[in-house]
Amino acid sequence: MKINGGVSTGNILSIAVTLMALAVLWGSNQVKLDYVESNIKDLRVIKADKDVIEVQLEGITSDISEIKQMIKEL
């Protein structure tokens, strides 16, 4: 069935379906980007925790060295 100007209902339907498909694609990509972003934030937290652990390990190591020195003096 043709509408005024030679545009058929099939063409309108095709355009509508294409626009809906693009909307779904955009939405799914947003979800994937949010997931990746949250994973990156988690990795930054893990790296920050690793840095804190390394600092604490250095402190513990220096404490052990001091204790060894005190024991040697006794």
Secondary structure, DSSP 8 states (H G I E B T S, - for coil): -EETTTEEHHHHHHHHHHHHHHHHHHHHHHHHHHHHHHHHHHHHHHHHHHHHHHHHHHHHHHHHHHHHHHHHH-
